[in-house]
Amino acid sequence: MICLSNTTSIDNKSKKAAVVDPVDVEAIQKAAKDNNAEITTILTTHSHWDHAGGNLQLVKECSTIDSVFGGLKDEVPGVTHEVGDGDSLMIGNGTYVKVLFTPCHTPGHVCYYVDNAHVFTGDTMFVSGAGNFNTGTPEQMTKAFDKILGLPDDTVSIALVVLKYAKDVPDFLSIHLSTYQHRMFG
């Protein structure tokens, strides 16, 4: 798998690409063109506009897209396949994707664990904190962190750095964040 950015993964063998949380449709199409890749799949972590806002436009502009994945009952725009914990899919001929159900930020939020090497965490976990508990509970976020931190130590997290929310992280998650930051940055 080639990871072009925090949003695009390409299967090395087939040059089929999956886009995670597409918002900037023009930049995504340029990255695919620059790498001679064909976008076939959209992987959406949750339904908020800053993650799913480009789904419909990308599907409209890219006739090669045959699947749009999103979490169960999360009402992701354009979704063709709702997924839950443990579901799996393939991108191209050799890129394996496993779904981790991580509700809390939204009821159907999911993370995508790609090739047992990379995890796209959406708004569950940031480099500097956790996503807002929009629809969930502290217990749900703790379970989500446990699930992500339970991945092998060499897993690369494709997470965003969002320092403005770091001050709002509850004390009970601070141990998880410390463990996460230590694993990711030493």
C-alpha positions as CSV (number, residue, x, y, z in Angstrom):
1,M,0.0,0.0,0.0
2,I,1.1,3.5,-0.8
3,C,-0.2,6.2,1.5
4,L,-0.2,9.5,-0.5
5,S,-1.5,11.7,2.3
6,N,-3.8,11.4,5.3
7,T,-6.6,10.6,2.9
8,T,-5.5,8.4,0.0
9,S,-4.2,4.8,-0.1
10,I,-3.2,3.0,-3.3
11,D,-2.8,-0.8,-3.7
12,N,0.7,-1.2,-5.1
13,K,-0.2,-4.1,-7.4
14,S,-3.3,-2.9,-9.1
15,K,-3.0,0.9,-8.6
16,K,-6.6,0.9,-7.3
17,A,-7.1,3.7,-4.7
18,A,-9.2,4.2,-1.7
19,V,-9.9,7.7,-0.4
20,V,-10.5,8.2,3.3
21,D,-12.8,11.1,4.3
22,P,-12.8,13.0,1.0
23,V,-13.3,16.7,1.3
24,D,-10.9,18.3,-1.2
25,V,-12.1,16.5,-4.3
26,E,-9.8,18.4,-6.7
27,A,-6.6,17.6,-4.6
28,I,-7.7,13.9,-4.3
29,Q,-8.2,13.6,-8.1
30,K,-4.8,15.3,-8.7
31,A,-3.0,12.9,-6.3
32,A,-4.6,9.9,-8.1
33,K,-3.7,11.2,-11.5
34,D,-0.1,12.0,-10.4
35,N,0.3,8.4,-9.2
36,N,-1.5,6.8,-12.1
37,A,-4.1,5.4,-9.7
38,E,-7.7,4.7,-10.2
39,I,-10.1,5.7,-7.4
40,T,-12.5,2.8,-6.7
41,T,-13.5,3.2,-3.1
42,I,-14.4,5.8,-0.5
43,L,-13.8,5.0,3.2
44,T,-15.8,7.4,5.4
45,T,-15.1,7.4,9.1
46,H,-18.2,9.4,10.0
47,S,-21.0,11.6,8.6
48,H,-19.8,15.1,9.5
49,W,-19.2,17.4,6.6
50,D,-15.5,17.8,7.2
51,H,-15.1,14.0,6.6
52,A,-18.0,13.1,4.2
53,G,-18.4,16.4,2.5
54,G,-16.8,15.3,-0.8
55,N,-18.5,11.9,-1.1
56,L,-21.3,12.9,-3.5
57,Q,-19.1,15.1,-5.6
58,L,-16.3,12.6,-5.9
59,V,-18.8,9.8,-6.9
60,K,-20.3,12.1,-9.5
61,E,-16.9,13.1,-11.0
62,C,-15.3,9.7,-10.7
63,S,-17.1,7.0,-12.6
64,T,-14.6,4.4,-11.4
65,I,-15.9,4.6,-7.8
66,D,-18.0,1.5,-7.1
67,S,-18.1,1.5,-3.3
68,V,-18.7,4.1,-0.6
69,F,-18.3,2.7,3.0
70,G,-19.5,4.3,6.2
71,G,-20.4,3.2,9.7
72,L,-23.7,1.5,10.5
73,K,-26.6,3.9,11.0
74,D,-24.3,6.9,10.7
75,E,-26.1,8.4,7.7
76,V,-23.0,9.0,5.6
77,P,-23.8,10.8,2.4
78,G,-23.6,8.5,-0.7
79,V,-22.9,5.3,1.4
80,T,-23.4,2.1,-0.6
81,H,-22.1,-0.3,2.2
82,E,-22.6,0.2,5.9
83,V,-19.9,-1.5,7.9
84,G,-19.4,-2.4,11.6
85,D,-16.8,-3.9,13.9
86,G,-14.7,-6.6,12.3
87,D,-16.0,-6.2,8.8
88,S,-13.3,-6.3,6.1
89,L,-12.8,-5.4,2.5
90,M,-10.1,-5.3,-0.2
91,I,-8.8,-2.4,-2.2
92,G,-7.5,-3.7,-5.5
93,N,-5.7,-7.1,-5.4
94,G,-3.9,-6.9,-2.2
95,T,-4.7,-4.1,0.2
96,Y,-6.7,-5.5,3.2
97,V,-8.9,-3.1,5.3
98,K,-10.4,-4.1,8.6
99,V,-13.2,-2.0,10.2
100,L,-13.0,-0.9,13.9
101,F,-16.3,0.3,15.3
102,T,-15.5,3.3,17.5
103,P,-18.8,5.1,18.3
104,C,-18.8,8.2,20.5
105,H,-18.1,11.2,18.2
106,T,-21.0,9.9,16.1
107,P,-23.2,6.8,16.6
108,G,-21.6,4.9,13.7
109,H,-18.0,6.2,13.7
110,V,-15.5,3.7,12.4
111,C,-11.7,3.6,12.0
112,Y,-10.0,1.8,9.1
113,Y,-7.0,-0.5,9.8
114,V,-5.2,-1.0,6.5
115,D,-2.8,-3.8,5.8
116,N,-2.2,-4.5,9.5
117,A,0.0,-1.4,9.4
118,H,-1.9,1.9,9.3
119,V,-5.0,3.0,11.1
120,F,-7.2,6.0,9.9
121,T,-8.8,7.3,13.1
122,G,-11.1,9.9,11.8
123,D,-12.3,12.0,14.8
124,T,-11.9,9.3,17.4
125,M,-8.3,10.0,18.2
126,F,-6.0,12.8,17.3
127,V,-2.2,13.1,17.9
128,S,-3.0,15.5,20.7
129,G,-6.4,14.4,22.0
130,A,-9.8,12.8,21.5
131,G,-12.7,13.8,19.4
132,N,-15.7,15.5,20.9
133,F,-18.2,13.2,22.6
134,N,-21.1,14.4,20.4
135,T,-23.4,11.4,20.8
136,G,-21.5,9.1,23.1
137,T,-20.2,8.4,26.5
138,P,-16.9,8.4,28.3
139,E,-17.1,4.6,28.4
140,Q,-17.5,4.5,24.6
141,M,-14.5,6.6,24.0
142,T,-12.5,4.6,26.5
143,K,-13.4,1.4,24.6
144,A,-12.5,3.1,21.3
145,F,-9.1,4.1,22.6
146,D,-8.5,0.6,24.0
147,K,-9.4,-0.9,20.6
148,I,-6.9,1.4,18.8
149,L,-4.2,1.0,21.4
150,G,-4.7,-2.7,21.2
151,L,-3.3,-2.7,17.7
152,P,0.4,-3.8,17.3
153,D,3.0,-1.3,18.5
154,D,4.3,-0.8,14.9
155,T,0.9,0.5,13.7
156,V,1.2,3.9,12.1
157,S,-1.7,6.1,13.0
158,I,-3.0,8.5,10.4
159,A,-4.4,11.0,12.8
160,L,-4.7,14.8,12.8
161,V,-2.9,17.1,15.2
162,V,-5.7,19.1,16.8
163,L,-4.2,21.0,19.8
164,K,-7.2,23.3,20.4
165,Y,-9.1,20.3,21.9
166,A,-6.3,18.9,24.0
167,K,-7.2,20.9,27.1
168,D,-10.7,19.3,27.0
169,V,-9.6,15.7,27.3
170,P,-11.0,14.1,30.5
171,D,-8.5,12.9,33.1
172,F,-9.5,9.3,32.6
173,L,-8.3,9.4,29.0
174,S,-5.0,11.0,29.8
175,I,-3.3,7.6,30.5
176,H,-4.5,6.5,27.0
177,L,-3.2,9.6,25.4
178,S,0.1,9.3,27.1
179,T,0.4,5.7,26.0
180,Y,-0.6,6.6,22.5
181,Q,1.8,9.5,22.2
182,H,4.6,7.4,23.6
183,R,4.0,4.6,21.2
184,M,3.8,7.0,18.2
185,F,6.5,9.4,19.1
186,G,8.8,7.6,21.6
